[in-house]
């Protein structure tokens, strides 16, 4: 099993590459992400967190960490967003830390499923938050970047 990439590893700050072809390598990556999500009992995980700078995420739609309703999204992008809510978030790549993060309350995400079909998913509440969190990883953004100024200072020093 791949280890989770953690701060201060600079790989987490790199923008991930768009997937050009849903081939065996990407399918293997999706399998690794699903296994990692289940093993970590996480709600979501992004390819950069396992050391692969590709635009792929997996999310547990059950939102209970059981890995029972996992979907994979390739090249996900937020196409609509509304509302605003602030909640506490944690991250596998920033272990032992949590931050108050402001995100959209509702989002619509478009991407490609693991069968190669286009899909669009509307989400609100916790699922919307998880989707935004994982897509942030694809852009090299971490919760400390979006967290309260106190959280930023505690992790990154004076910003």
C-alpha positions as CSV (number, residue, x, y, z in Angstrom):
1,X,0.0,0.0,0.0
2,X,1.2,3.5,-0.8
3,X,2.0,5.7,2.1
4,X,0.1,9.0,2.5
5,X,2.3,11.9,1.4
6,X,2.4,14.4,4.3
7,X,3.5,18.0,4.9
8,X,6.2,19.3,4.6
9,X,6.6,17.3,1.3
10,X,6.5,19.9,-1.4
11,X,4.8,17.4,-3.8
12,X,1.5,18.3,-2.1
13,X,2.0,21.9,-3.4
14,X,2.2,21.0,-7.1
15,X,-0.7,21.3,-9.5
16,X,-1.7,17.9,-10.8
17,X,-1.7,17.0,-14.5
18,X,-5.0,16.4,-16.3
19,X,-5.6,12.7,-17.2
20,X,-5.4,12.4,-21.0
21,X,-6.4,8.7,-21.3
22,X,-8.2,6.4,-18.9
23,X,-5.8,3.5,-19.3
24,X,-4.5,0.7,-17.1
25,X,-2.2,3.0,-15.2
26,X,-5.1,5.3,-14.2
27,X,-7.3,2.3,-13.3
28,X,-4.5,1.0,-11.1
29,X,-4.3,4.4,-9.5
30,X,-8.0,4.4,-8.8
31,X,-7.7,1.0,-7.2
32,X,-4.9,2.3,-5.0
33,X,-6.9,5.3,-4.0
34,X,-9.9,3.2,-3.1
35,X,-7.8,0.8,-1.0
36,X,-6.2,3.8,0.7
37,X,-9.5,5.4,1.5
38,X,-10.8,2.2,3.0
39,X,-7.6,1.5,5.0
40,X,-7.5,5.1,6.4
41,X,-11.3,5.1,6.9
42,X,-11.3,8.5,5.2
43,X,-14.1,10.3,3.4
44,X,-12.0,11.1,0.4
45,X,-8.4,10.9,-1.0
46,X,-6.7,12.5,-4.0
47,X,-3.9,11.1,-6.2
48,X,-1.3,13.6,-4.9
49,X,-1.8,12.2,-1.4
50,X,-0.4,8.9,-2.7
51,X,2.4,10.6,-4.6
52,X,0.8,10.7,-8.1
53,X,0.3,14.2,-9.6
54,X,-2.7,13.3,-11.6
55,X,-6.3,14.8,-11.4
56,X,-8.0,11.8,-9.8
57,X,-10.0,11.7,-6.6
58,X,-12.1,9.1,-4.8
59,X,-14.9,9.9,-2.4
60,X,-17.0,7.8,0.0
61,X,-20.6,8.9,-0.8
62,X,-21.8,7.1,2.4
63,X,-19.8,9.8,4.4
64,X,-19.1,7.4,7.2
65,X,-15.5,6.3,6.4
66,X,-16.7,2.8,5.6
67,X,-15.7,3.0,2.0
68,X,-19.1,1.4,1.2
69,X,-20.1,3.8,-1.6
70,X,-16.9,4.9,-3.3
71,X,-16.9,6.8,-6.5
72,X,-13.9,7.9,-8.5
73,X,-13.7,11.1,-10.5
74,X,-11.1,11.8,-13.1
75,X,-10.4,15.4,-14.0
76,X,-13.1,16.7,-11.6
77,X,-14.0,20.4,-11.7
78,X,-16.4,22.5,-9.8
79,X,-18.9,23.9,-12.4
80,X,-21.3,25.6,-9.9
81,X,-21.1,26.7,-6.3
82,X,-23.3,28.6,-3.9
83,X,-23.6,29.5,-0.3
84,X,-20.9,29.6,2.3
85,X,-20.2,27.6,5.5
86,X,-17.4,27.3,8.0
87,X,-16.6,24.0,9.5
88,X,-13.6,22.2,11.1
89,X,-11.6,19.9,8.7
90,X,-8.8,17.4,9.1
91,X,-6.6,15.9,6.4
92,X,-4.6,12.7,6.0
93,X,-1.7,14.8,4.7
94,X,-1.7,17.1,7.7
95,X,-2.1,14.5,10.5
96,X,-3.1,15.7,14.0
97,X,-4.2,19.1,12.8
98,X,-7.6,20.5,12.2
99,X,-8.6,23.9,10.8
100,X,-11.7,26.1,10.5
101,X,-12.3,26.3,6.7
102,X,-14.8,28.3,4.8
103,X,-16.2,26.5,1.8
104,X,-19.3,26.6,-0.5
105,X,-22.3,24.9,1.0
106,X,-23.4,23.5,-2.4
107,X,-21.4,22.5,-5.4
108,X,-21.8,20.8,-8.7
109,X,-18.8,18.8,-9.9
110,X,-18.3,17.4,-13.4
111,X,-15.8,14.7,-14.3
112,X,-15.3,11.3,-15.8
113,X,-16.1,8.1,-13.9
114,X,-13.9,5.1,-13.9
115,X,-15.8,3.6,-16.8
116,X,-14.9,6.6,-18.9
117,X,-18.3,8.2,-18.9
118,X,-18.9,11.8,-18.2
119,X,-20.7,12.5,-14.9
120,X,-22.1,15.4,-13.0
121,X,-22.7,15.3,-9.2
122,X,-24.5,17.9,-7.1
123,X,-23.6,17.9,-3.5
124,X,-24.4,19.9,-0.4
125,X,-23.2,19.9,3.2
126,X,-20.4,17.4,4.1
127,X,-20.2,15.8,0.7
128,X,-19.8,19.3,-0.9
129,X,-17.0,20.0,1.6
130,X,-15.2,16.7,0.9
131,X,-15.4,17.3,-2.9
132,X,-13.9,20.8,-2.5
133,X,-11.2,19.5,-0.2
134,X,-10.1,16.7,-2.6
135,X,-10.2,19.0,-5.6
136,X,-8.0,21.5,-3.7
137,X,-5.4,18.7,-3.4
138,X,-5.3,18.6,-7.2
139,X,-4.5,22.3,-7.3
140,X,-1.8,22.0,-4.6
141,X,-4.0,23.7,-1.9
142,X,-4.2,22.4,1.6
143,X,-6.6,23.1,4.5
144,X,-3.9,25.2,6.2
145,X,-4.1,27.5,3.2
146,X,-7.8,28.0,3.6
147,X,-7.9,27.8,7.4
148,X,-8.1,30.5,10.0
149,X,-5.1,32.8,10.4
150,X,-4.2,31.1,13.7
151,X,-4.2,27.7,11.9
152,X,-2.0,29.1,9.2
153,X,0.5,30.5,11.7
154,X,0.6,27.3,13.7
155,X,1.5,25.2,10.6
156,X,3.3,27.5,8.3
157,X,4.7,30.2,10.5
158,X,3.9,33.8,9.7
159,X,2.2,34.0,6.3
